[in-house]
Amino acid sequence: TPSFLKFVMRITTIPTAVLITTLTLSAAPVEEDYYRMHKIPIPAGIVLEAGGIEVMPDGRLAVGTRRGDIYMVENAFDEDTSKAKFSLWAEGLHEVLGLSLYKDSLYVTQRPEVSRLEDLDKDGRADLFETISDGWDISGDYHEYAFGSKFDPEGNMWVVLCLTGSFSSKTPYRGWCVRVSHDGKFIPTASGIRSPGGIGLNCLGEVFYCDNQGPWNGTSSLKHLTPGSFQGHPGGFKWYELDDVRKAVGERVEQPQDGGRFHKEIFRIPAYRPPAILLPHGKVGNSASGITCDASGGRFGPFQGQLFVSDQTHSVINRCFLEKINGYYQGACFPFRKGFGSGNVPLMQCPDGSLYSGGTDRGWGARGGNRHALDRLVWTGKNPFEGHEMRIQPDGFELTFTEPVDPKVAADLASYTIGTYTYIFQGKYGSPQVDASTPTIQSAKVAGDGRSVRLVVDGLRIGHIHELKMAGIKSKAEGNPLLHDVAYYTLWHLPRG
């Protein structure tokens, strides 16, 4: 402000022109200008280690916790966060890691089962607790988490079941994805699960989950779940021997090659479905978690149809653009929003378009700083200047942007840098980045409307993350830099032709 500027001028010897320039630069756009975070105050005495979020028919926000409680939050969508009112709706459950409504009943994914809960007498407490399916087992190992999705268009909830520890499966269906119908039908669906952090649907009703770095997962990733698929970790292979698995899925798939590369296994093991997007460890996060799709029709900004993917360790949300090439999903990850109160686990887009995220750090650690948190993200109505999509071409990429770019700098090859790398597909825990390369950007052609740039790239690498930095790009209207100037594209297939 002018008064602040005068005050600073009185106490400094910096020339006025330099000072004004410095203050102007410090006012560059930030995430909060576009997506405002409302931190919901949690009453003393409530340990809200959120594991599941749902919006009830009457507008209350249901929050399930790792402690086995479900709270109802009134006024959860009021701009005045102090009006949020918490009430205990259910307790005594076992680690709630999924909530989903079906015909006004609340379905709960607990560690040992999927349950249906209702408040029949309308006194504000659940009084019906019905086991819908307990088709899998537990051993008592701390690692045996169970994450449940929202219901898909066929009325099924998809549940991903962590292994017993990182390497083995001591009880049936650990290391598997199963489906549970609203009326209790249990369907073995996919093998190869390691340690999920969240599961969700895209806008087409297809199901994705996040698996975390560890054995057979060199880095965390976003994976597409399909019936009969193998997701990469052989620890649960013994359950192919079960009659229900043979009927629903078929015979056991081939053991992956230890120390190989993801893309080579695609052709060697037909059932293997590689990660749709590899999430570079330490760069976009360390523990990928909740998933939600922007189905707001523009009420959450310019990202309709894209997925938002949380990270528990970094306490952030990333944005994922996906495209299907030759029958497989692949695409790009963009940073989106940081600053959440704890380690993000459940993530949900609500009917008003806003995102709700719940956080916990117990046992996992998180950068957010709080032991638990409940945060709401609201679009301010201003479009951020961002990379919007990154699409593969036979000889490079087509980039689109949320606002027109400055055509001069966007056509300058010095505005971009690109490098590639991948991870070892191995039974050891994690992997370093390997097989690094530096492709050459040969040309950058800007579209007439300034909203897209066609990059011709020599040296695309199948099976690699293509890390594209766009530090030189500026907006045409205001000359702003990109709010986030890096994208990470995972390449499995080139378009035919």
N, C-alpha and C positions, 0 to 999 in steps of 0.2 A: 504494500500500500504506500501512497505518497508519504504519510507520516512516518512509517517504518523506514522508508528510504532516507528521509531527512535525518532521522535518528542515527542510522548507520553512517551517514556521511559526516556527522559530527564527531564520531568516535573512531574514524579510520582515515588513513592517508591514501587509500586506493583512489585513483582518478575516477571521476564520476562516470565517464563513458564505460570504463571497464567494469565498474560496480553494477551499472544498469544491465550490461550484457550478462554478467554472472548471475544476477537475480532472475533475468529472463530465462537463461538456460535451466536454472533450478526449477522453473515452473513447467518443464516439459510434461506432457501427459503421462499419467500413471494409471495403474489398474483401477484404483478406486474411483477415477473419473467416469468409468464406464460400468463397472460392476461393484456396487456398494455392498459391504459386508455388514450384516446385522448380527451381533453376537448376543445370543439369548442368555440372559442371566439365569443360572441354575440355583435354585434355593439351597441353603445350607442343609446338610443332612442327606441330600440326594446324590448318589454316586451314579452319574448318567454316562456310563461307558457304553455308548450307543453301538448297537449291532444291526438294527433294522429300523426303517422309517416307513410310515404309511400315512395317508390322509384319510380320515374317516368320513362317512357320508355326511355327518353334521359339521364338517370343517375342522374338527380337532385334529391335531397332529399326534399320531401314536409313535412312541419311541420305545423300542425294545432294547434291553441292555445285556451285556455280558454277565451281569450279576443275576440274571433271571427275572428281572422286573419288566413290566410294561407300564409306562406313564402316558397319560393323555395331557396334551398341552393345549389349553384354550388361548385364544387371541394370538396364535402363533404367527399370523400373517399381518398383525398390526404394525404400523411404522414405529409405534412406541413400544420398544421391546420390554419395558418395565411392566406392561400389562399381561405378559405371558404368565399363565397360571397352570401349575403342575398338579396333577392328582394321580395317585397310584391306582392303576386299573387291574393289574394282575401281578402275582409274585409266586415264587417257588418253582419257576421254570429253570431249564438248564441251558444257559448260554444262548440267548436269542441272537441269531445271525441272519434274520430274514423275516419280514412282515409283508403280507399281501392280502388284499381284499378280494373276496369272491362272493357276489350276491350278499353283500353287507356283513358277511362273516369274516373275522380276522384269522387268517392262517399264519401260523408261527412255525418257523424252522428252528428247532432246538437241536442240541447235539445228538440226541438219540431218536428223534422223530419229527414228523410234521403233525401239528395239532391244529384243531379248530376251536376258537374261543368266541364266546358271545356273552353279553350282559342281558340275560333274559328278563330280569325283573326291573331293569332300567334304574338301578340304584347307584350307578357309577363304578361298579366293580364287576369283573367277569365272574360268572358263576357256572358256565358250561366250559369244560375242558375235555375235548374229545380227541383221542388219538386217531388220526387219519391214516398214517402209515409209519411203521417202525421197521421197515424192510431191511435196514442195515444194522450192523452191530457196533458196539464201542468196547474198548479194552480198558479205559481209564487213563490212557496216555494223554498228556496235555495237548498234543498236536492234532488230535482228531476233531478238527473244526468241521462244521457243516454249514454251508452258505446256501440260502434258498432265494430263488428269483421271484419276480412278480409272475402272475399266471400268463401263459402264452395264449395265442388265439384259439388253441384247441382245449383250453381249460386245464393245462398241465403246469405244475411248478417244477422247475429244474433245480436239482440240488447237487452241488459239487462237494465231495467228501475228501477231506485231507487224508493223506497217508498217516500211518502210525509212525511218528517221527518223519524224517525226510526220505528214508530209503526203503521202508518195508510196509507191508499191509498185514496186520495180525488178525483182523476180523473182516468178514465179508463186506465187500464193496468199498473198502477204504482204497482211495486212488481211482475212484470211478465217479462218473456223473450218472444220476438216475432221475427219472421223471416220476412225479406223484400227481395223479389226477385229483380233482376236487372231491371225488367220491372214493378215493383211497386206492386206486389202481397203481401198482408199483412196476415201473418199467426200467430195467437196466438199459443204459443209453450209450455211454462212451467210456473208454478206458484211457489211461495215461495221465491222470490228474496227479499233481504233486501237492502244492500248498496254496489253494485259492485265497484271495483276499476280498473277492466280491464277484457278483454275477448280475447280469442285466440283459435287457432286450433292446435291439435297435428299433427303428420306427416301422420296420417291416415285420416285426415279431420274431426275428431270428435272435438266437441266444449267444452271448459272449460272456467269457469269464476272464478274470485276471489271475495268472499263475505267477508265483514269486521265484526269484533267483534261488538256485539250489541244484541238486543233482538233476541232470538232463535239462536244466534250464539255466543257461549261461547268464541270462539276465531276466528280469521280470518282463512279462509280455501280456498282450491282449489276444485272446484266442477265441476262435469261432467254434462253437459246439454243434455237432451234427450227429444224428443217430448212427451208430456203428463206427464212429471215428476213433482213431488213436491219437491222443494229445501229446505223447512224447515220453512219459515216464513209465517204464515197465514194471514198477514195484507192485502193481496190483494184478499182474498177469494170471496169478493162480485162480482168480475167480472166473476166468473163462471156462473152468471146469463145471461150474454150476449150471443146472438144467435151465434155469430162467435166463441165464446169459446166453446160452446156446440158442434158445428160442428167439430171443429179442435181438441179439447182436451177431451171433455166428461164432465161427472158430477163432481161436487165438491168433493174433497177428504175429509177424516175425519180430524177433528181438532187434532193436536198433543197434547200429554199429557204434561202439564206444570210442570216442575220440574223433568222430567224423564231423560232418557239417550238415546243417538242417536241410539245405536244398538237395543234397544228394539222397537223403532218406525219402524225399517226396517221391522219387522215381523207383526206389527200391522197395518201399512199403506202401502199397496203394491206399491203405486205410489211414496212413499218417496225414494229419492236417497240421501244417506248420503254423506258428503264431501269425495272426493277421498283422500285428505290429509288434516288433521288438522294441522295448522301452529301455534306452541306454542307461545302464546302472550308474548311479551317481550324478547323472546329468539331468534327467527329468524326474528322478525319484529312486527309491530303493525297494519299496514294497507296494506294488500296485494293488488297488483295492476296489472301491465301489464304482459302478457304471450306471450312467443314465443317458438317455437319448433326448436331444432337443426336439420335442414335438410341440413346441409352443406356438408355432405359426407366426413367429416374429416377435413374440412378447419377451424373448430373452436375447434379442439382438439378431445378428445376421448369420447364425450358425444352424439353421433348421436342418434336421436330419443327421447332424454329426453327434458323435459320442463324447461325453465328458467322463474322464477316468481319474479317480482320486489316487493319491499316493499317501500311505499311512506314515511312513518315516519322515518324508519331507513336508508333510502337512500342506499339500498343494492339490490343485486340480489341473490336469492337462486336458487338451482337446485333441480328438482323433478324427481325421477324415479318412474314410474307407472307400475303396472302389473294388469291384470284382473283376478280375482278369483271368480268363480261361478257367472260370469256375472256382477260383480261390480269392478270398479277400486279402488285400494288402493296402497299405496307405501310409499316411504321415501323421506324426505326433507333433503338436505345437504346445509350448507352455501356455497356460491360460491365466491362473490366479493363484497367488500365494497368500500367506498370512492367516491361515485358519488356526483356531485356538488349541487344537490337539491333533492327534494322528487320525486323519480322515479314514473312516471305514464305510458306513452306509452313505449312499448318495442318491437323491431322488429329485426329479423335476416335478414340482407341484402343479395343481390345476391353474394357478395364476401365472405360471411361467417361471417363477423363482426356483432356485435350487436350495435344497436343505441338505446339510452335511452333518454327520455326527462323528465325534472324535473320542479316541481313547489312546493312552500310551502304556497301559499296564502290560508288562512282559515284552513289549515290542519297542518302546522308546519312540519319541517323536520330537520334531523341531518346534512344534506349536507352543510348548512351554507349560501347558496345563494338563492335569491328569485326565480331564475329560472336557468336552465342549459340545455345544450345539450352535451351529452357524447357518445363517440364511444369506444367500447371494441374490441380489436384485439388480436387474439392468436399469441404468439411469435414463435410457432413451437415446444416448449418444453412441454412435458407431465407433468402435476403436479401429484404428488403422492397423490391420493385421494381414498376414498371409491367410487366405481363406481356404484354398484347396491346392493340393500338389498332386497332379495327375501324371502317370507314366505315359510316355510316348515311345515309339520304337527306337528313337534316337535321342531321348532326353526327357524333359519334363515340361508340362504346362502349368504355370503358376497363376492363380487368380488372387485378387486382393479385395478387401472390403471397401476400399476407396480407390479412385484413379491415382496412378503413380505419376511422378515426374518422369516424362518420357526420356529425357536426356540421361538422367542417372540410371534409369532402369535398363537402358540400352548399353550402358557402359559395363564391360565385363569385370572391371575392377570393383563393381558393387557387390560381387558374389565371390564366395569361396566354397569349395565342395571337397569332401573326403568320404571314404567308405571304410567299413570294418564289419566284422561279424564276431560270433562267439563259437567256442567249441561245443559240439553236441556230445556230452560226456556224462558218465556216471559220477564223477567227482562233483564236489559242491561248487557251483558257479563256474566262471571262466573269465580270463582276461579278454580284452579286445584283441582280435587277431586278424591276420590277412589284410592289413590296412593298405589302401591304395588312394591315389589322388587323380581322379578323372580330370579331363580338360573341358572347360566350358568354351565352345567354339563360337557361339553366337547367342545373342539375346534380342529377340524381336518383340517389340511392344505393340499390342493391339491398338487399333484406332481410338477406342474408348478409354484406353489407359488402365483397364481393369485386369488385363492378363498379360503375361510375358511368356514367350516360347523360348526355352533354353535348349539348344542343341549341345549334347554332352557326349564326348568320346571317353569311353571307359566305364560304362555302367557295369555293375557287378551283381549277378544273380546271387541271392542268399545274403546280401549285405544291407546294412543300414547306410543310407546316403544322407550324410549330415550336411545340409545346405545352410550357409550363413549369408544373410542379405543385409549386411550392415550399412551398405551405401544407399539403400532404397529410401526415397522420400515421397511423401504424399504431394500430389499436384496442387491441391488447394492451399495448404498451410505450410508445406515444407517440413512436416513432422517425420521423424523416423518411425519405423515400425515399432509398435508397442513391444512385440517379441520378434526378434529378427533371425530366428533359427527354426528349422524344420528338420525332422528325422523321418525319412521315407524308407520303409522296408520293402525290398524288391524280391519277389519270387518268380514272377512271370512278366514277360514283355507282351504287349498286344500283338496278336497275330497279324501278319502283313506289314 
